[in-house]
Amino acid sequence: NTNGSQFFIMVADYPLQNKYTIFGRVISGQEVADAIAKSKTDSSDRPLSPVVMEKVTVSASDNQ
């Protein structure tokens, strides 16, 4: 558990200007993503309280 990663879960349309790769979609737990999006943030848009994802599963899709 020494590797870290950073990714974005978009809950609304937002122009990313081709700087990021879209690699998936939320198929379960959208209510969790919505709750995270409602977290209070500071002036730099960082959460006032830590937001921790304890488990995230990324799997291949049959829809190519």
N, CA, C and O atoms as a Tripos MOL2 file, in Angstrom:
@<TRIPOS>MOLECULE
protein
  256   255    64     0     0
PROTEIN
NO_CHARGES

@<TRIPOS>ATOM
      1 N           0.8150   -1.2050    0.0000 N.3       1 ASN1
      2 CA          0.0000    0.0000    0.0000 C.3       1 ASN1
      3 C           0.8530    1.2610    0.0000 C.2       1 ASN1
      4 O           0.5500    2.2130    0.7200 O.2       1 ASN1
      5 N           1.8920    1.2800   -0.7800 N.am      2 THR2
      6 CA          2.7470    2.4610   -0.8180 C.3       2 THR2
      7 C           2.5170    3.3150   -2.0560 C.2       2 THR2
      8 O           3.0190    4.4360   -2.1300 O.2       2 THR2
      9 N           1.7810    2.8150   -3.0090 N.am      3 ASN3
     10 CA          1.5360    3.5740   -4.2330 C.3       3 ASN3
     11 C           0.3120    4.4540   -4.0640 C.2       3 ASN3
     12 O          -0.6750    4.0520   -3.4480 O.2       3 ASN3
     13 N           0.3800    5.6300   -4.6040 N.am      4 GLY4
     14 CA         -0.7590    6.5340   -4.5740 C.3       4 GLY4
     15 C          -1.2600    6.7800   -5.9790 C.2       4 GLY4
     16 O          -0.5890    6.4620   -6.9610 O.2       4 GLY4
     17 N          -2.4300    7.3420   -6.0590 N.am      5 SER5
     18 CA         -2.9680    7.6930   -7.3640 C.3       5 SER5
     19 C          -3.8920    8.8800   -7.1970 C.2       5 SER5
     20 O          -4.3690    9.1640   -6.0990 O.2       5 SER5
     21 N          -4.1330    9.5540   -8.2720 N.am      6 GLN6
     22 CA         -5.0540   10.6770   -8.2630 C.3       6 GLN6
     23 C          -5.9500   10.5370   -9.4810 C.2       6 GLN6
     24 O          -5.4810   10.2740  -10.5890 O.2       6 GLN6
     25 N          -7.2340   10.7160   -9.2610 N.am      7 PHE7
     26 CA         -8.1770   10.6660  -10.3650 C.3       7 PHE7
     27 C          -9.3510   11.5610  -10.0160 C.2       7 PHE7
     28 O          -9.5340   11.9320   -8.8570 O.2       7 PHE7
     29 N         -10.1270   11.9000  -10.9950 N.am      8 PHE8
     30 CA        -11.2820   12.7650  -10.8130 C.3       8 PHE8
     31 C         -12.5430   11.9750  -11.1030 C.2       8 PHE8
     32 O         -12.6010   11.2120  -12.0670 O.2       8 PHE8
     33 N         -13.5410   12.1590  -10.2760 N.am      9 ILE9
     34 CA        -14.8730   11.6350  -10.5540 C.3       9 ILE9
     35 C         -15.7370   12.8550  -10.8170 C.2       9 ILE9
     36 O         -16.0190   13.6400   -9.9120 O.2       9 ILE9
     37 N         -16.1450   13.0030  -12.0460 N.am     10 MET10
     38 CA        -16.9250   14.1780  -12.4360 C.3      10 MET10
     39 C         -18.3960   13.9420  -12.1080 C.2      10 MET10
     40 O         -18.9630   12.9120  -12.4710 O.2      10 MET10
     41 N         -19.0080   14.8990  -11.4210 N.am     11 VAL11
     42 CA        -20.4300   14.7980  -11.0880 C.3      11 VAL11
     43 C         -21.2560   15.8130  -11.8790 C.2      11 VAL11
     44 O         -22.4700   15.9110  -11.7050 O.2      11 VAL11
     45 N         -20.5830   16.5630  -12.7450 N.am     12 ALA12
     46 CA        -21.2550   17.5290  -13.6150 C.3      12 ALA12
     47 C         -20.3670   17.7390  -14.8390 C.2      12 ALA12
     48 O         -19.1780   17.4200  -14.8060 O.2      12 ALA12
     49 N         -20.9330   18.2680  -15.9080 N.am     13 ASP13
     50 CA        -20.1450   18.5780  -17.0950 C.3      13 ASP13
     51 C         -19.1060   19.6380  -16.7480 C.2      13 ASP13
     52 O         -19.4060   20.6120  -16.0590 O.2      13 ASP13
     53 N         -17.8910   19.4400  -17.2290 N.am     14 TYR14
     54 CA        -16.8080   20.3900  -16.9770 C.3      14 TYR14
     55 C         -15.7650   20.2250  -18.0780 C.2      14 TYR14
     56 O         -15.3440   19.1050  -18.3650 O.2      14 TYR14
     57 N         -15.3430   21.3280  -18.6960 N.am     15 PRO15
     58 CA        -14.3610   21.2180  -19.7780 C.3      15 PRO15
     59 C         -12.9720   20.8940  -19.2240 C.2      15 PRO15
     60 O         -12.4250   21.6640  -18.4350 O.2      15 PRO15
     61 N         -12.4070   19.7710  -19.6280 N.am     16 LEU16
     62 CA        -11.0780   19.3820  -19.1540 C.3      16 LEU16
     63 C          -9.9880   19.7060  -20.1740 C.2      16 LEU16
     64 O          -8.8150   19.4240  -19.9270 O.2      16 LEU16
     65 N         -10.3450   20.2810  -21.2870 N.am     17 GLN17
     66 CA         -9.4170   20.7790  -22.3040 C.3      17 GLN17
     67 C          -8.3930   19.7300  -22.7460 C.2      17 GLN17
     68 O          -7.2240   20.0490  -22.9590 O.2      17 GLN17
     69 N          -8.8370   18.4830  -22.8810 N.am     18 ASN18
     70 CA         -7.9880   17.3920  -23.3750 C.3      18 ASN18
     71 C          -6.7100   17.1860  -22.5690 C.2      18 ASN18
     72 O          -5.7130   16.6990  -23.1030 O.2      18 ASN18
     73 N          -6.7300   17.5520  -21.2860 N.am     19 LYS19
     74 CA         -5.5540   17.3610  -20.4330 C.3      19 LYS19
     75 C          -5.6310   16.0610  -19.6370 C.2      19 LYS19
     76 O          -4.6550   15.6730  -18.9950 O.2      19 LYS19
     77 N          -6.7630   15.3940  -19.6700 N.am     20 TYR20
     78 CA         -6.9530   14.1860  -18.8720 C.3      20 TYR20
     79 C          -7.5920   13.0980  -19.7280 C.2      20 TYR20
     80 O          -8.2910   13.3900  -20.6990 O.2      20 TYR20
     81 N          -7.3500   11.8630  -19.3670 N.am     21 THR21
     82 CA         -7.9170   10.7260  -20.0770 C.3      21 THR21
     83 C          -9.1490   10.2250  -19.3450 C.2      21 THR21
     84 O          -9.1000    9.9770  -18.1400 O.2      21 THR21
     85 N         -10.2400   10.0780  -20.0560 N.am     22 ILE22
     86 CA        -11.4510    9.4970  -19.4820 C.3      22 ILE22
     87 C         -11.2940    7.9870  -19.5650 C.2      22 ILE22
     88 O         -11.1160    7.4360  -20.6520 O.2      22 ILE22
     89 N         -11.3600    7.3160  -18.4140 N.am     23 PHE23
     90 CA        -11.1230    5.8750  -18.4420 C.3      23 PHE23
     91 C         -12.2230    5.0500  -17.8050 C.2      23 PHE23
     92 O         -12.0810    3.8320  -17.6900 O.2      23 PHE23
     93 N         -13.2920    5.6600  -17.3950 N.am     24 GLY24
     94 CA        -14.3380    4.8460  -16.7860 C.3      24 GLY24
     95 C         -15.5710    5.6510  -16.4410 C.2      24 GLY24
     96 O         -15.7050    6.8230  -16.7920 O.2      24 GLY24
     97 N         -16.4700    4.9750  -15.7380 N.am     25 ARG25
     98 CA        -17.6970    5.6160  -15.2820 C.3      25 ARG25
     99 C         -18.1200    4.9540  -13.9790 C.2      25 ARG25
    100 O         -17.7450    3.8150  -13.7000 O.2      25 ARG25
    101 N         -18.8890    5.6640  -13.1980 N.am     26 VAL26
    102 CA        -19.4040    5.1140  -11.9400 C.3      26 VAL26
    103 C         -20.5790    4.2100  -12.2860 C.2      26 VAL26
    104 O         -21.5510    4.6560  -12.8950 O.2      26 VAL26
    105 N         -20.4900    2.9430  -11.8990 N.am     27 ILE27
    106 CA        -21.5950    2.0210  -12.1690 C.3      27 ILE27
    107 C         -22.3360    1.6430  -10.8960 C.2      27 ILE27
    108 O         -23.4230    1.0670  -10.9490 O.2      27 ILE27
    109 N         -21.7520    1.9670   -9.7650 N.am     28 SER28
    110 CA        -22.3740    1.6750   -8.4800 C.3      28 SER28
    111 C         -21.8220    2.6650   -7.4680 C.2      28 SER28
    112 O         -20.6190    2.9240   -7.4460 O.2      28 SER28
    113 N         -22.6850    3.2180   -6.6340 N.am     29 GLY29
    114 CA        -22.2190    4.1410   -5.6080 C.3      29 GLY29
    115 C         -22.2560    5.6040   -6.0020 C.2      29 GLY29
    116 O         -21.5570    6.4220   -5.4030 O.2      29 GLY29
    117 N         -23.0580    5.9490   -6.9990 N.am     30 GLN30
    118 CA        -23.1420    7.3480   -7.4150 C.3      30 GLN30
    119 C         -23.5250    8.2480   -6.2500 C.2      30 GLN30
    120 O         -23.1050    9.4040   -6.1950 O.2      30 GLN30
    121 N         -24.3200    7.7280   -5.3150 N.am     31 GLU31
    122 CA        -24.7200    8.5340   -4.1550 C.3      31 GLU31
    123 C         -23.5030    8.9140   -3.3060 C.2      31 GLU31
    124 O         -23.5020    9.9640   -2.6640 O.2      31 GLU31
    125 N         -22.4850    8.0830   -3.2990 N.am     32 VAL32
    126 CA        -21.2520    8.4020   -2.5680 C.3      32 VAL32
    127 C         -20.5230    9.5440   -3.2740 C.2      32 VAL32
    128 O         -20.0650   10.4820   -2.6220 O.2      32 VAL32
    129 N         -20.4120    9.4720   -4.5890 N.am     33 ALA33
    130 CA        -19.7810   10.5460   -5.3590 C.3      33 ALA33
    131 C         -20.5310   11.8560   -5.1640 C.2      33 ALA33
    132 O         -19.9110   12.9110   -5.0310 O.2      33 ALA33
    133 N         -21.8520   11.7990   -5.1460 N.am     34 ASP34
    134 CA        -22.6550   13.0040   -4.9330 C.3      34 ASP34
    135 C         -22.4320   13.5810   -3.5390 C.2      34 ASP34
    136 O         -22.3670   14.8000   -3.3820 O.2      34 ASP34
    137 N         -22.3120   12.7240   -2.5270 N.am     35 ALA35
    138 CA        -22.0630   13.1890   -1.1550 C.3      35 ALA35
    139 C         -20.6870   13.8420   -1.0530 C.2      35 ALA35
    140 O         -20.5310   14.8660   -0.3880 O.2      35 ALA35
    141 N         -19.6920   13.2520   -1.7100 N.am     36 ILE36
    142 CA        -18.3570   13.8500   -1.7170 C.3      36 ILE36
    143 C         -18.4070   15.2240   -2.3820 C.2      36 ILE36
    144 O         -17.7760   16.1670   -1.9020 O.2      36 ILE36
    145 N         -19.1450   15.3420   -3.4710 N.am     37 ALA37
    146 CA        -19.2540   16.6130   -4.1930 C.3      37 ALA37
    147 C         -19.8850   17.7010   -3.3380 C.2      37 ALA37
    148 O         -19.6350   18.8860   -3.5620 O.2      37 ALA37
    149 N         -20.6950   17.3180   -2.3640 N.am     38 LYS38
    150 CA        -21.3630   18.2880   -1.4950 C.3      38 LYS38
    151 C         -20.5200   18.6800   -0.2830 C.2      38 LYS38
    152 O         -20.9560   19.4960    0.5300 O.2      38 LYS38
    153 N         -19.3180   18.1120   -0.1490 N.am     39 SER39
    154 CA        -18.4480   18.4260    0.9880 C.3      39 SER39
    155 C         -18.1080   19.9100    1.0010 C.2      39 SER39
    156 O         -17.8840   20.5150   -0.0480 O.2      39 SER39
    157 N         -18.0720   20.4850    2.1830 N.am     40 LYS40
    158 CA        -17.6740   21.8890    2.3180 C.3      40 LYS40
    159 C         -16.1880   22.0080    2.0010 C.2      40 LYS40
    160 O         -15.3880   21.1550    2.3870 O.2      40 LYS40
    161 N         -15.8250   23.0880    1.2840 N.am     41 THR41
    162 CA        -14.4430   23.2890    0.8580 C.3      41 THR41
    163 C         -13.9400   24.6690    1.2680 C.2      41 THR41
    164 O         -14.7200   25.5550    1.6200 O.2      41 THR41
    165 N         -12.6110   24.8320    1.2140 N.am     42 ASP42
    166 CA        -12.0140   26.1270    1.5140 C.3      42 ASP42
    167 C         -11.9430   26.9640    0.2360 C.2      42 ASP42
    168 O         -12.4980   26.5830   -0.7940 O.2      42 ASP42
    169 N         -11.2620   28.0940    0.3110 N.am     43 SER43
    170 CA        -11.1950   28.9980   -0.8410 C.3      43 SER43
    171 C         -10.4070   28.4070   -2.0130 C.2      43 SER43
    172 O         -10.5130   28.8960   -3.1380 O.2      43 SER43
    173 N          -9.6200   27.3600   -1.7580 N.am     44 SER44
    174 CA         -8.8880   26.6680   -2.8260 C.3      44 SER44
    175 C          -9.6370   25.4420   -3.3260 C.2      44 SER44
    176 O          -9.0990   24.6540   -4.1040 O.2      44 SER44
    177 N         -10.8800   25.2810   -2.8780 N.am     45 ASP45
    178 CA        -11.7460   24.1600   -3.2530 C.3      45 ASP45
    179 C         -11.2540   22.8190   -2.7130 C.2      45 ASP45
    180 O         -11.5570   21.7690   -3.2790 O.2      45 ASP45
    181 N         -10.4950   22.8560   -1.6200 N.am     46 ARG46
    182 CA        -10.0660   21.6260   -0.9400 C.3      46 ARG46
    183 C         -11.0440   21.3340    0.1890 C.2      46 ARG46
    184 O         -11.4830   22.2540    0.8790 O.2      46 ARG46
    185 N         -11.3900   20.0720    0.3850 N.am     47 PRO47
    186 CA        -12.3460   19.7240    1.4500 C.3      47 PRO47
    187 C         -11.8490   20.1650    2.8270 C.2      47 PRO47
    188 O         -10.6630   20.0480    3.1350 O.2      47 PRO47
    189 N         -12.7650   20.6730    3.6490 N.am     48 LEU48
    190 CA        -12.4110   21.0680    5.0100 C.3      48 LEU48
    191 C         -12.0990   19.8540    5.8700 C.2      48 LEU48
    192 O         -11.2660   19.9270    6.7740 O.2      48 LEU48
    193 N         -12.7560   18.7490    5.5950 N.am     49 SER49
    194 CA        -12.4920   17.4840    6.2830 C.3      49 SER49
    195 C         -11.9440   16.4990    5.2560 C.2      49 SER49
    196 O         -12.3570   16.5280    4.0970 O.2      49 SER49
    197 N         -11.0190   15.6280    5.6620 N.am     50 PRO50
    198 CA        -10.4610   14.6650    4.7040 C.3      50 PRO50
    199 C         -11.5410   13.7870    4.0610 C.2      50 PRO50
    200 O         -12.4740   13.3400    4.7290 O.2      50 PRO50
    201 N         -11.4000   13.5560    2.7780 N.am     51 VAL51
    202 CA        -12.2730   12.6410    2.0430 C.3      51 VAL51
    203 C         -11.4120   11.4370    1.6750 C.2      51 VAL51
    204 O         -10.4120   11.5720    0.9690 O.2      51 VAL51
    205 N         -11.8020   10.2710    2.1530 N.am     52 VAL52
    206 CA        -11.0070    9.0650    1.9420 C.3      52 VAL52
    207 C         -11.8650    8.0020    1.2660 C.2      52 VAL52
    208 O         -12.9630    7.6860    1.7250 O.2      52 VAL52
    209 N         -11.3560    7.4660    0.1890 N.am     53 MET53
    210 CA        -11.9970    6.3170   -0.4550 C.3      53 MET53
    211 C         -11.2360    5.0910    0.0140 C.2      53 MET53
    212 O         -10.0540    4.9350   -0.2950 O.2      53 MET53
    213 N         -11.8940    4.2300    0.7490 N.am     54 GLU54
    214 CA        -11.2250    3.0520    1.2860 C.3      54 GLU54
    215 C         -11.1580    1.9090    0.2840 C.2      54 GLU54
    216 O         -10.2850    1.0470    0.3810 O.2      54 GLU54
    217 N         -12.0690    1.8980   -0.6720 N.am     55 LYS55
    218 CA        -12.0590    0.8360   -1.6740 C.3      55 LYS55
    219 C         -12.6380    1.3640   -2.9810 C.2      55 LYS55
    220 O         -13.7310    1.9300   -3.0080 O.2      55 LYS55
    221 N         -11.8970    1.1730   -4.0490 N.am     56 VAL56
    222 CA        -12.3460    1.5190   -5.3950 C.3      56 VAL56
    223 C         -12.0040    0.3320   -6.2840 C.2      56 VAL56
    224 O         -10.8820   -0.1740   -6.2490 O.2      56 VAL56
    225 N         -12.9590   -0.1040   -7.0690 N.am     57 THR57
    226 CA        -12.7210   -1.2230   -7.9730 C.3      57 THR57
    227 C         -12.7870   -0.7270   -9.4060 C.2      57 THR57
    228 O         -13.7620   -0.0910   -9.8070 O.2      57 THR57
    229 N         -11.7600   -1.0170  -10.1650 N.am     58 VAL58
    230 CA        -11.7260   -0.6920  -11.5870 C.3      58 VAL58
    231 C         -11.7280   -2.0190  -12.3270 C.2      58 VAL58
    232 O         -10.8820   -2.8790  -12.0810 O.2      58 VAL58
    233 N         -12.6830   -2.1820  -13.2330 N.am     59 SER59
    234 CA        -12.7610   -3.4420  -13.9690 C.3      59 SER59
    235 C         -12.9760   -3.1720  -15.4480 C.2      59 SER59
    236 O         -13.4670   -2.1120  -15.8360 O.2      59 SER59
    237 N         -12.6060   -4.1320  -16.2560 N.am     60 ALA60
    238 CA        -12.7730   -4.0210  -17.6990 C.3      60 ALA60
    239 C         -14.2460   -4.1140  -18.0520 C.2      60 ALA60
    240 O         -15.0270   -4.7840  -17.3750 O.2      60 ALA60
    241 N         -14.6050   -3.4310  -19.1200 N.am     61 SER61
    242 CA        -15.9800   -3.4450  -19.5950 C.3      61 SER61
    243 C         -16.0750   -4.2920  -20.8560 C.2      61 SER61
    244 O         -15.1400   -4.3450  -21.6540 O.2      61 SER61
    245 N         -17.2060   -4.9480  -21.0240 N.am     62 ASP62
    246 CA        -17.4480   -5.6860  -22.2590 C.3      62 ASP62
    247 C         -17.8880   -4.7570  -23.3810 C.2      62 ASP62
    248 O         -17.8930   -5.1540  -24.5460 O.2      62 ASP62
    249 N         -18.2610   -3.5120  -23.0410 N.am     63 ASN63
    250 CA        -18.7210   -2.5310  -24.0300 C.3      63 ASN63
    251 C         -17.5070   -1.7870  -24.5690 C.2      63 ASN63
    252 O         -17.0460   -0.8310  -23.9460 O.2      63 ASN63
    253 N         -16.9940   -2.1980  -25.6890 N.am     64 GLN64
    254 CA        -15.7700   -1.6050  -26.2360 C.3      64 GLN64
    255 C         -16.0990   -0.4440  -27.1210 C.2      64 GLN64
    256 O         -15.1970    0.1860  -27.6740 O.2      64 GLN64
@<TRIPOS>BOND
     1     1     2 1
     2     2     3 1
     3     3     4 2
     4     3     5 am
     5     5     6 1
     6     6     7 1
     7     7     8 2
     8     7     9 am
     9     9    10 1
    10    10    11 1
    11    11    12 2
    12    11    13 am
    13    13    14 1
    14    14    15 1
    15    15    16 2
    16    15    17 am
    17    17    18 1
    18    18    19 1
    19    19    20 2
    20    19    21 am
    21    21    22 1
    22    22    23 1
    23    23    24 2
    24    23    25 am
    25    25    26 1
    26    26    27 1
    27    27    28 2
    28    27    29 am
    29    29    30 1
    30    30    31 1
    31    31    32 2
    32    31    33 am
    33    33    34 1
    34    34    35 1
    35    35    36 2
    36    35    37 am
    37    37    38 1
    38    38    39 1
    39    39    40 2
    40    39    41 am
    41    41    42 1
    42    42    43 1
    43    43    44 2
    44    43    45 am
    45    45    46 1
    46    46    47 1
    47    47    48 2
    48    47    49 am
    49    49    50 1
    50    50    51 1
    51    51    52 2
    52    51    53 am
    53    53    54 1
    54    54    55 1
    55    55    56 2
    56    55    57 am
    57    57    58 1
    58    58    59 1
    59    59    60 2
    60    59    61 am
    61    61    62 1
    62    62    63 1
    63    63    64 2
    64    63    65 am
    65    65    66 1
    66    66    67 1
    67    67    68 2
    68    67    69 am
    69    69    70 1
    70    70    71 1
    71    71    72 2
    72    71    73 am
    73    73    74 1
    74    74    75 1
    75    75    76 2
    76    75    77 am
    77    77    78 1
    78    78    79 1
    79    79    80 2
    80    79    81 am
    81    81    82 1
    82    82    83 1
    83    83    84 2
    84    83    85 am
    85    85    86 1
    86    86    87 1
    87    87    88 2
    88    87    89 am
    89    89    90 1
    90    90    91 1
    91    91    92 2
    92    91    93 am
    93    93    94 1
    94    94    95 1
    95    95    96 2
    96    95    97 am
    97    97    98 1
    98    98    99 1
    99    99   100 2
   100    99   101 am
   101   101   102 1
   102   102   103 1
   103   103   104 2
   104   103   105 am
   105   105   106 1
   106   106   107 1
   107   107   108 2
   108   107   109 am
   109   109   110 1
   110   110   111 1
   111   111   112 2
   112   111   113 am
   113   113   114 1
   114   114   115 1
   115   115   116 2
   116   115   117 am
   117   117   118 1
   118   118   119 1
   119   119   120 2
   120   119   121 am
   121   121   122 1
   122   122   123 1
   123   123   124 2
   124   123   125 am
   125   125   126 1
   126   126   127 1
   127   127   128 2
   128   127   129 am
   129   129   130 1
   130   130   131 1
   131   131   132 2
   132   131   133 am
   133   133   134 1
   134   134   135 1
   135   135   136 2
   136   135   137 am
   137   137   138 1
   138   138   139 1
   139   139   140 2
   140   139   141 am
   141   141   142 1
   142   142   143 1
   143   143   144 2
   144   143   145 am
   145   145   146 1
   146   146   147 1
   147   147   148 2
   148   147   149 am
   149   149   150 1
   150   150   151 1
   151   151   152 2
   152   151   153 am
   153   153   154 1
   154   154   155 1
   155   155   156 2
   156   155   157 am
   157   157   158 1
   158   158   159 1
   159   159   160 2
   160   159   161 am
   161   161   162 1
   162   162   163 1
   163   163   164 2
   164   163   165 am
   165   165   166 1
   166   166   167 1
   167   167   168 2
   168   167   169 am
   169   169   170 1
   170   170   171 1
   171   171   172 2
   172   171   173 am
   173   173   174 1
   174   174   175 1
   175   175   176 2
   176   175   177 am
   177   177   178 1
   178   178   179 1
   179   179   180 2
   180   179   181 am
   181   181   182 1
   182   182   183 1
   183   183   184 2
   184   183   185 am
   185   185   186 1
   186   186   187 1
   187   187   188 2
   188   187   189 am
   189   189   190 1
   190   190   191 1
   191   191   192 2
   192   191   193 am
   193   193   194 1
   194   194   195 1
   195   195   196 2
   196   195   197 am
   197   197   198 1
   198   198   199 1
   199   199   200 2
   200   199   201 am
   201   201   202 1
   202   202   203 1
   203   203   204 2
   204   203   205 am
   205   205   206 1
   206   206   207 1
   207   207   208 2
   208   207   209 am
   209   209   210 1
   210   210   211 1
   211   211   212 2
   212   211   213 am
   213   213   214 1
   214   214   215 1
   215   215   216 2
   216   215   217 am
   217   217   218 1
   218   218   219 1
   219   219   220 2
   220   219   221 am
   221   221   222 1
   222   222   223 1
   223   223   224 2
   224   223   225 am
   225   225   226 1
   226   226   227 1
   227   227   228 2
   228   227   229 am
   229   229   230 1
   230   230   231 1
   231   231   232 2
   232   231   233 am
   233   233   234 1
   234   234   235 1
   235   235   236 2
   236   235   237 am
   237   237   238 1
   238   238   239 1
   239   239   240 2
   240   239   241 am
   241   241   242 1
   242   242   243 1
   243   243   244 2
   244   243   245 am
   245   245   246 1
   246   246   247 1
   247   247   248 2
   248   247   249 am
   249   249   250 1
   250   250   251 1
   251   251   252 2
   252   251   253 am
   253   253   254 1
   254   254   255 1
   255   255   256 2
@<TRIPOS>SUBSTRUCTURE
     1 ASN1         2 RESIDUE 1 A ASN
     2 THR2         6 RESIDUE 1 A THR
     3 ASN3        10 RESIDUE 1 A ASN
     4 GLY4        14 RESIDUE 1 A GLY
     5 SER5        18 RESIDUE 1 A SER
     6 GLN6        22 RESIDUE 1 A GLN
     7 PHE7        26 RESIDUE 1 A PHE
     8 PHE8        30 RESIDUE 1 A PHE
     9 ILE9        34 RESIDUE 1 A ILE
    10 MET10       38 RESIDUE 1 A MET
    11 VAL11       42 RESIDUE 1 A VAL
    12 ALA12       46 RESIDUE 1 A ALA
    13 ASP13       50 RESIDUE 1 A ASP
    14 TYR14       54 RESIDUE 1 A TYR
    15 PRO15       58 RESIDUE 1 A PRO
    16 LEU16       62 RESIDUE 1 A LEU
    17 GLN17       66 RESIDUE 1 A GLN
    18 ASN18       70 RESIDUE 1 A ASN
    19 LYS19       74 RESIDUE 1 A LYS
    20 TYR20       78 RESIDUE 1 A TYR
    21 THR21       82 RESIDUE 1 A THR
    22 ILE22       86 RESIDUE 1 A ILE
    23 PHE23       90 RESIDUE 1 A PHE
    24 GLY24       94 RESIDUE 1 A GLY
    25 ARG25       98 RESIDUE 1 A ARG
    26 VAL26      102 RESIDUE 1 A VAL
    27 ILE27      106 RESIDUE 1 A ILE
    28 SER28      110 RESIDUE 1 A SER
    29 GLY29      114 RESIDUE 1 A GLY
    30 GLN30      118 RESIDUE 1 A GLN
    31 GLU31      122 RESIDUE 1 A GLU
    32 VAL32      126 RESIDUE 1 A VAL
    33 ALA33      130 RESIDUE 1 A ALA
    34 ASP34      134 RESIDUE 1 A ASP
    35 ALA35      138 RESIDUE 1 A ALA
    36 ILE36      142 RESIDUE 1 A ILE
    37 ALA37      146 RESIDUE 1 A ALA
    38 LYS38      150 RESIDUE 1 A LYS
    39 SER39      154 RESIDUE 1 A SER
    40 LYS40      158 RESIDUE 1 A LYS
    41 THR41      162 RESIDUE 1 A THR
    42 ASP42      166 RESIDUE 1 A ASP
    43 SER43      170 RESIDUE 1 A SER
    44 SER44      174 RESIDUE 1 A SER
    45 ASP45      178 RESIDUE 1 A ASP
    46 ARG46      182 RESIDUE 1 A ARG
    47 PRO47      186 RESIDUE 1 A PRO
    48 LEU48      190 RESIDUE 1 A LEU
    49 SER49      194 RESIDUE 1 A SER
    50 PRO50      198 RESIDUE 1 A PRO
    51 VAL51      202 RESIDUE 1 A VAL
    52 VAL52      206 RESIDUE 1 A VAL
    53 MET53      210 RESIDUE 1 A MET
    54 GLU54      214 RESIDUE 1 A GLU
    55 LYS55      218 RESIDUE 1 A LYS
    56 VAL56      222 RESIDUE 1 A VAL
    57 THR57      226 RESIDUE 1 A THR
    58 VAL58      230 RESIDUE 1 A VAL
    59 SER59      234 RESIDUE 1 A SER
    60 ALA60      238 RESIDUE 1 A ALA
    61 SER61      242 RESIDUE 1 A SER
    62 ASP62      246 RESIDUE 1 A ASP
    63 ASN63      250 RESIDUE 1 A ASN
    64 GLN64      254 RESIDUE 1 A GLN
